Amino acid sequence: MAEQVRVVLDAMGGDNAPVEPVKAAVEAVAERQDIKVILTGRQDVIRKELEKYPDYRKEQIEIVNASEVIETAEPPVFAVQKKKDSSIVVGMNMVKRQEADAFVSSGSTGAVLVGGQVIVGRIKGVQRPPLAPLIPTTEGVSLLIDCGANVDARPSHLVQFAKMGSIYMENVVGVKNPKVAIVNNGAEEEKGNALVKETFPLLKECRNINFIGSIEARDIPFGYADVVVCEAFVGNVILKLYEGVGAALIKKVKEGMLSSTRGKIGALLVKPALKETMKSFDSSEYGGAPLLGLKGLVVKTHGSAKAVEIKHGIFQCVQFKQQKINEKIAERIMEDQ
Amino acid sequence: MAEQVRVVLDAMGGDNAPVEPVKAAVEAVAERQDIKVILTGRQDVIRKELEKYPDYRKEQIEIVNASEVIETAEPPVFAVQKKKDSSIVVGMNMVKRQEADAFVSSGSTGAVLVGGQVIVGRIKGVQRPPLAPLIPTTEGVSLLIDCGANVDARPSHLVQFAKMGSIYMENVVGVKNPKVAIVNNGAEEEKGNALVKETFPLLKECRNINFIGSIEARDIPFGYADVVVCEAFVGNVILKLYEGVGAALIKKVKEGMLSSTRGKIGALLVKPALKETMKSFDSSEYGGAPLLGLKGLVVKTHGSAKAVEIKHGIFQCVQFKQQKINEKIAERIMEDQ
């Protein structure tokens, strides 16, 4: 059996805590023996929740008490500094001390990003750790890198994002020689804002990545690139608009179908297929967004994540550890310096 | 009868020229008497096309010969300088000499943007003319300003976009006291890149606009704001991703429905409703994007525009002229200087 991967799971984070994180932990260890899940949070609350599952694999689940909870509305830097006994800070400290390999949370994105940087810390040479969710496309998934909180990136940051994203897609998602593109406002090489124009030639020169040039936003959902590189402000717009346009369109389609008897009958018939399609275009199926470039993996799952997403997040950590992603990142970053 | 509005229409521009522009001209004048359409392009080609319509209102359509055509692939600055007898340059010169009030084209976006600035020219005080398409939302339409070719805007540009966009939405689209928001990577006031952080307080202080704060990309398709202000690179990403996510989702839904017999029957039944919905979420229904802040209106319709879109573009020009939008923009811009 492979070495056990130790994943700390924030039992207090997200809209559905502690119910869904605890359920995810129980289901994850039921499926795989090479995982140990360490639940951080209020011990009494977690114990009570675990009692719902009389038969879970006790030897693979541990509880580490943390008396505080960081709320989503709290200013993240202040919260991470002040709430030393919160589930997020306690969990990240375990990764820092190498008592665990990875940390998964559906809690405050800001606190997870801040904690990742100031507690877990960056791999030597990594300038800025990007948050890189997998987004659904008609062909599968692409990695959108960066969607983090640090905006106004420099060209050298984007080059590192391209490298880290390539390693992740190749080794964790399993895409051979992943196509890397930079988000641009046109396909022609002279297009772009100042940042893109400066970054483009650097990516072109970059060894070890399969750079295919610019990608226009229209082509992202069709999977033209496996690794979609952009500055975090733009990444945030892409990620949230994806969600918004999808939701708005579904709302309109439903309303449209229900406005006639013919449509209503048809709606009943297409419902299962429609549901299946929507599921495949739902980013929560893909297990959350890794924060890359840290000394240990941090995965941010949606605030509204259910057990299935959190479980996928845990499995991502296993793949990440077993594929030695951080060793690969450290090597690749140093190569070009 | 109101004074006739003189609209120059590029008969050579777009994928469907001259068929669709000529059709649009014929249909527009059939519907309204307060319009005169001036078709620019190769006289013989336009004449031949017009012969298809034996009964059109001849007194409302004029042809002005232009022997050259600017292709979409040509570098726009060079093309506008060199092809003095192209349909775009000839048409814009008519607006400049006040022989026409507005210019509509489905041709090269770059050439239209360049021509608007260098031939038609800016209203005094306007720093940068924004391209502002109407985008569909679940509530109707919003104005996305700026989606033009000039990226890396300054805060003062964005403030002018907010003002011009408000005037347009109020007077051309008919939204009373339109809600103005700036695209941001979070709802909290401390969020934003350097540009947004600098622009936010300026918009807050701005008189005569109904500024409601930040808008996250997720909320754009739900019509939370009537005027969505952003820098052109971000605007381009929003506009194209709108299109891309919509198209990808429809493709997936169709595939999903056709994968089972039950779904196939249902698909037949929901088809009309689905088609209607898609139409309401199709930006081509809204008549193209105005290039604001010029001494005369310039409207860019899609390269793939059909007659109905071009006709709406022509009607937009009428509303624009009759509502004295440029006089209002000139006043509002000067007010705060």
Interface residues (C-beta under 8 A of the other chain):
Chain A: T137 T138 A149 V151 D152 V183 N185 G186 G192 N193 A194 V196 E216 A217 R218 D219 I220 P221 F222 A232 F233 V234 N236 V237 I238 L239 K240 L241 Y242 E243 G244 V245 G246 A247 A248 L249 K251 K252 V253 E255 G256 M257 S259 S260 R262 G263 I265 G266 A267 L268 L269 V270 K271 P272 A273 L274 E276 T277 S280 F281
Chain B: T137 T138 A149 V151 D152 V183 N185 G186 G192 N193 A194 V196 E216 A217 R218 D219 I220 P221 F222 A232 F233 V234 N236 V237 I238 L239 K240 L241 Y242 E243 G244 V245 G246 A247 A248 L249 K251 K252 V253 E255 G256 M257 S259 S260 R262 G263 I265 G266 A267 L268 L269 V270 K271 P272 A273 L274 E276 T277 S280 F281
